[in-house]
Amino acid sequence: MSPSPMRIFETLRAYQQTAALRTAIELDIFTAIGEGATTAAAIAGKRGASERGIRMLCDTVVTDGFLTKTEGHYALPPESATFLDRRSPACMASVAEFLSSPDNITESLSLTACVRKGGTTMAGEGTTEPNNPFWVLFARAMAPLMALPAGMMADRIAGAGPAKVLDIAAGHGVFGIAVAQKNPQAEITALDWASVLDVAQENAAKAGVSARYHLKPGSAFDVDLGSDYDLVLIPNFLHHFGKATIEGFLRKVHAALKPGGKAVTLEFCPNDDRTAPLAPARFAITMLQNTHEGDAYTARELEAMFRNAGFSSNHGEMLPSEQTVIVSTR
């Protein structure tokens, strides 16, 4: 069988598929269909758009499987009904605001320069620049996507009885909030930039745990973390930094834990060959574009960093979200 160039063609134009899905989310096409507007004309009327434009958009979205079409009528497959119809409690349409934001798309166009340099071409410290507004957008947009892994992580670590918990780079706050919901006696301290903690505080109030949710604004590297924590949560944070920086930070975490306390890390960890699973293997390029030294570290690499920082044992487990939870004991 002769080789075909079609996969190359489709990959190089894949940005158009991203744009189509983002536009369908922005125009709330999925909710309109869920509410019964199933033809191009009906959707166009409901959303104040042209029938021609809606037809072309929806047909494109059908090709990616986010809609189905039968005799001119569109319908939602289960994935879209669950995650893209805004009437669904599991809707995560907001993630488009961050993952396909203009800033992220623009940065992807500089990848050649990033590869040549070996790191981000952004000014200053890239996305780790202090008080970067990037993280407020992240906190507001990405909470729904993190709710499932946060709940799974909390199931494994929340326990019962009094617990003093520190949530590092809390962002939207869903990881600490999930622990507070699982354990009514847990007291959570959320650490992040003050502007980001405003979002976490809003989410804690919505979840009904604000009385046990405390704020510690500032940089995780600079502020006094406190001491005698039972749990320190480190979700989606370490990948922004180089190994030496991570090990220095983990020594600070080690000192903040009580004897026998646990650091609980969530990361995209590829296999040792760094080519699978799909999401973790592709995450490294995000770190190349956005940071000077960050990476998608393997579980073996992270466990070595924890050992070097003084932790006595580490246990890793990959979640269905393709993220890995590593529980490290002081």
C-alpha positions as CSV (number, residue, x, y, z in Angstrom):
1,M,0.0,0.0,0.0
2,S,1.4,3.4,-1.0
3,P,2.0,6.0,1.7
4,S,-0.6,8.8,1.8
5,P,0.1,12.4,2.7
6,M,-3.4,12.9,4.2
7,R,-2.3,12.5,7.8
8,I,0.3,15.3,7.3
9,F,-2.4,17.4,5.6
10,E,-4.9,16.9,8.5
11,T,-2.3,17.5,11.2
12,L,-1.1,20.8,9.6
13,R,-4.7,22.1,9.4
14,A,-5.8,20.7,12.8
15,Y,-5.9,24.3,14.1
16,Q,-9.1,24.7,12.1
17,Q,-10.7,21.8,14.0
18,T,-9.7,23.6,17.3
19,A,-11.2,26.8,16.0
20,A,-14.4,25.0,15.0
21,L,-14.9,23.4,18.4
22,R,-14.1,26.7,20.2
23,T,-16.6,28.6,18.0
24,A,-19.3,25.9,18.7
25,I,-18.7,26.4,22.4
26,E,-18.6,30.2,22.1
27,L,-21.9,30.2,20.2
28,D,-23.3,27.6,22.7
29,I,-24.3,25.3,19.9
30,F,-24.4,22.2,22.1
31,T,-26.8,23.7,24.6
32,A,-29.1,24.9,21.7
33,I,-29.2,21.4,20.3
34,G,-29.8,19.9,23.7
35,E,-32.8,22.3,24.1
36,G,-34.3,21.0,20.9
37,A,-32.9,23.3,18.1
38,T,-31.6,20.4,15.9
39,T,-31.5,21.9,12.3
40,A,-29.1,24.6,11.0
41,A,-32.0,27.0,10.6
42,A,-33.3,26.4,14.1
43,I,-29.8,26.8,15.7
44,A,-29.2,29.9,13.6
45,G,-32.4,31.5,14.7
46,K,-31.7,30.7,18.4
47,R,-28.1,32.0,18.3
48,G,-28.5,35.0,15.9
49,A,-26.1,33.6,13.3
50,S,-26.3,32.8,9.6
51,E,-27.8,29.5,8.6
52,R,-25.0,28.9,6.1
53,G,-22.4,29.5,8.8
54,I,-24.1,27.3,11.3
55,R,-24.4,24.5,8.8
56,M,-20.8,24.6,7.8
57,L,-19.7,24.8,11.4
58,C,-21.9,22.0,12.7
59,D,-20.9,19.7,9.8
60,T,-17.3,20.3,10.6
61,V,-17.9,19.5,14.3
62,V,-19.7,16.3,13.2
63,T,-16.5,15.1,11.5
64,D,-14.7,15.2,14.8
65,G,-17.5,13.2,16.5
66,F,-18.7,16.0,18.8
67,L,-22.1,16.1,17.0
68,T,-24.0,13.5,15.0
69,K,-26.3,14.3,12.0
70,T,-29.2,12.3,10.6
71,E,-31.4,13.6,7.7
72,G,-30.5,17.3,8.4
73,H,-30.9,17.0,12.2
74,Y,-28.0,17.4,14.6
75,A,-27.8,15.6,18.0
76,L,-25.4,15.4,20.9
77,P,-23.4,12.2,21.5
78,P,-23.0,11.3,25.2
79,E,-19.6,13.0,25.5
80,S,-20.9,16.4,24.3
81,A,-24.2,16.1,26.2
82,T,-22.2,15.5,29.4
83,F,-19.3,18.0,29.0
84,L,-20.4,20.7,26.5
85,D,-24.1,21.3,27.1
86,R,-24.2,24.1,29.7
87,R,-27.2,22.6,31.3
88,S,-25.2,19.6,32.4
89,P,-23.6,19.7,36.0
90,A,-20.5,18.2,34.5
91,C,-20.1,20.8,31.7
92,M,-16.6,21.9,31.1
93,A,-17.1,24.3,28.2
94,S,-15.1,26.9,30.0
95,V,-11.8,25.1,29.4
96,A,-11.9,26.4,25.8
97,E,-11.3,29.9,27.2
98,F,-7.9,28.8,28.5
99,L,-6.7,25.9,26.3
100,S,-7.4,27.8,23.1
101,S,-6.9,31.3,24.4
102,P,-5.3,33.8,22.0
103,D,-2.2,33.9,24.2
104,N,-1.8,30.1,24.1
105,I,-2.4,30.0,20.3
106,T,0.1,32.8,19.7
107,E,2.7,31.0,21.8
108,S,2.3,27.9,19.7
109,L,3.5,29.9,16.7
110,S,6.8,30.5,18.4
111,L,7.6,26.8,18.9
112,T,10.4,26.7,16.3
113,A,12.2,29.4,18.3
114,C,11.5,27.6,21.6
115,V,13.0,24.4,20.2
116,R,16.1,26.3,19.1
117,K,16.4,28.0,22.4
118,G,15.4,25.0,24.6
119,G,12.8,27.0,26.5
120,T,10.2,29.7,26.3
121,T,10.6,32.9,24.3
122,M,8.3,34.8,26.6
123,A,9.7,37.8,28.5
124,G,10.8,37.4,32.0
125,E,10.0,34.1,33.7
126,G,7.3,33.0,31.2
127,T,4.1,31.8,32.8
128,T,5.8,31.5,36.2
129,E,6.3,35.3,36.2
130,P,5.0,36.6,39.6
131,N,1.3,37.6,39.5
132,N,0.9,36.6,35.9
133,P,-2.8,37.2,35.0
134,F,-2.5,34.0,32.9
135,W,-3.2,32.1,36.2
136,V,-6.5,34.0,36.9
137,L,-7.8,32.9,33.5
138,F,-6.5,29.4,34.3
139,A,-8.3,29.3,37.7
140,R,-11.6,30.5,36.3
141,A,-11.6,28.3,33.2
142,M,-10.0,25.0,34.2
143,A,-11.8,24.1,37.4
144,P,-14.4,21.8,35.7
145,L,-11.7,19.8,34.0
146,M,-9.9,19.2,37.3
147,A,-12.9,18.3,39.4
148,L,-12.8,14.6,38.5
149,P,-9.0,14.0,39.3
150,A,-9.4,16.2,42.4
151,G,-12.2,13.9,43.6
152,M,-10.3,10.8,42.8
153,M,-7.2,12.1,44.6
154,A,-9.3,13.1,47.6
155,D,-10.8,9.6,47.8
156,R,-7.3,8.2,48.2
157,I,-6.0,10.6,50.8
158,A,-8.7,12.6,52.7
159,G,-9.1,10.1,55.6
160,A,-11.1,11.1,58.6
161,G,-10.6,13.2,61.7
162,P,-8.7,16.5,62.2
163,A,-6.3,17.2,59.4
164,K,-4.1,20.2,58.6
165,V,-3.8,20.6,54.9
166,L,-1.7,22.9,52.7
167,D,-2.7,23.3,49.0
168,I,0.3,24.6,47.0
169,A,-0.4,26.7,43.9
170,A,-4.1,26.2,44.7
171,G,-5.4,28.0,41.6
172,H,-9.1,27.3,41.4
173,G,-8.9,25.5,44.7
174,V,-10.7,22.3,43.7
175,F,-8.0,19.9,45.1
176,G,-8.1,21.4,48.6
177,I,-11.9,21.8,48.4
178,A,-12.3,18.1,47.4
179,V,-10.3,17.1,50.5
180,A,-12.5,19.4,52.7
181,Q,-15.7,17.9,51.3
182,K,-14.5,14.3,51.9
183,N,-13.3,15.1,55.5
184,P,-15.5,17.5,57.5
185,Q,-12.7,18.0,60.0
186,A,-10.0,19.0,57.5
187,E,-8.7,22.6,57.6
188,I,-7.3,23.8,54.3
189,T,-4.7,26.5,53.7
190,A,-4.6,27.6,50.0
191,L,-1.3,29.2,48.8
192,D,-1.2,31.2,45.5
193,W,-1.0,34.7,44.2
194,A,-3.6,36.9,45.9
195,S,-5.6,37.5,42.7
196,V,-5.8,33.8,42.0
197,L,-6.9,33.0,45.6
198,D,-9.9,35.3,45.0
199,V,-11.1,32.6,42.6
200,A,-10.3,29.7,45.0
201,Q,-12.2,31.5,47.8
202,E,-15.3,31.9,45.5
203,N,-15.2,28.2,44.8
204,A,-14.8,27.3,48.4
205,A,-17.9,29.4,49.3
206,K,-19.9,27.6,46.5
207,A,-18.8,24.3,47.9
208,G,-19.8,25.2,51.4
209,V,-16.3,24.9,53.0
210,S,-15.3,28.5,53.3
211,A,-15.2,28.4,57.1
212,R,-12.4,25.8,56.9
213,Y,-10.7,27.4,53.9
214,H,-7.8,29.8,54.7
215,L,-5.6,31.8,52.4
216,K,-1.9,32.3,52.2
217,P,-1.0,34.7,49.4
218,G,2.4,34.8,47.8
219,S,5.0,32.6,46.1
220,A,5.4,29.0,47.2
221,F,9.2,29.5,47.1
222,D,9.2,32.6,49.3
223,V,6.5,32.5,51.9
224,D,6.7,30.7,55.2
225,L,4.7,27.6,54.6
226,G,4.0,26.9,58.2
227,S,4.5,23.5,59.9
228,D,3.0,20.3,61.2
229,Y,0.8,19.7,58.2
230,D,-0.7,16.2,57.8
231,L,-1.0,16.7,54.0
232,V,0.6,19.0,51.5
233,L,-1.0,19.0,48.1
234,I,1.2,19.7,45.1
235,P,-1.2,19.5,42.1
236,N,0.1,20.4,38.6
237,F,2.9,22.6,39.9
238,L,6.3,20.8,39.7
239,H,6.4,20.5,35.9
240,H,7.0,24.3,35.6
241,F,10.6,24.0,37.1
242,G,13.9,22.3,36.6
243,K,15.0,19.4,38.8
244,A,17.3,21.4,41.1
245,T,14.6,23.9,41.8
246,I,12.1,21.2,42.5
247,E,14.3,19.3,44.9
248,G,15.0,22.6,46.8
249,F,11.3,23.2,47.0
250,L,10.5,19.7,48.1
251,R,12.9,20.1,51.0
252,K,10.8,23.0,52.1
253,V,7.7,20.9,51.9
254,H,9.4,18.1,53.8
255,A,10.1,20.6,56.6
256,A,6.5,21.8,56.7
257,L,5.1,18.3,57.2
258,K,4.7,16.6,60.6
259,P,6.6,13.2,61.0
260,G,4.6,10.7,58.9
261,G,2.9,13.4,57.0
262,K,2.4,13.1,53.3
263,A,3.0,15.2,50.2
264,V,0.5,14.4,47.5
265,T,1.5,15.3,43.9
266,L,-0.5,15.3,40.7
267,E,1.4,15.4,37.4
268,F,1.3,14.4,33.8
269,C,3.9,11.6,33.8
270,P,4.8,10.0,30.6
271,N,6.4,6.5,30.5
272,D,10.1,6.2,30.8
273,D,10.4,6.4,27.0
274,R,8.3,9.7,27.1
275,T,6.1,8.6,24.2
276,A,2.9,7.4,26.0
277,P,0.3,7.8,27.3
278,L,-0.9,10.5,24.8
279,A,-1.7,13.4,27.1
280,P,1.4,13.2,29.3
281,A,3.7,12.6,26.3
282,R,2.4,15.7,24.5
283,F,2.5,17.8,27.7
284,A,6.3,18.3,27.5
285,I,5.9,20.6,24.5
286,T,3.6,22.8,26.5
287,M,6.4,23.2,29.1
288,L,8.9,24.0,26.4
289,Q,6.7,26.8,25.1
290,N,5.8,28.3,28.5
291,T,8.8,27.8,30.8
292,H,12.6,28.0,30.9
293,E,13.3,24.6,32.6
294,G,10.0,22.8,33.1
295,D,9.2,19.4,31.7
296,A,6.8,16.4,31.8
297,Y,8.7,14.3,34.3
298,T,8.4,10.6,34.5
299,A,7.1,9.0,37.8
300,R,10.6,7.5,38.2
301,E,12.2,11.0,37.9
302,L,9.8,12.5,40.4
303,E,10.2,9.7,42.9
304,A,14.0,10.3,42.8
305,M,13.5,14.0,43.5
306,F,11.3,13.2,46.5
307,R,13.9,10.7,47.8
308,N,16.7,13.3,47.4
309,A,14.6,15.8,49.4
310,G,14.4,13.4,52.3
311,F,11.0,11.6,51.8
312,S,11.1,8.0,53.0
313,S,8.7,6.4,50.5
314,N,6.7,7.1,47.4
315,H,3.8,5.4,45.8
316,G,2.5,6.4,42.3
317,E,-0.8,5.6,40.6
318,M,-2.1,6.7,37.2
319,L,-5.7,8.0,37.2
320,P,-8.2,7.6,34.3
321,S,-7.4,11.2,33.4
322,E,-3.9,10.0,32.5
323,Q,-2.5,12.0,35.4
324,T,-0.4,10.4,38.1
325,V,-0.8,10.7,41.8
326,I,2.3,10.3,43.8
327,V,2.0,10.0,47.6
328,S,5.3,10.7,49.4
329,T,5.8,10.1,53.1
330,R,8.0,12.2,55.4
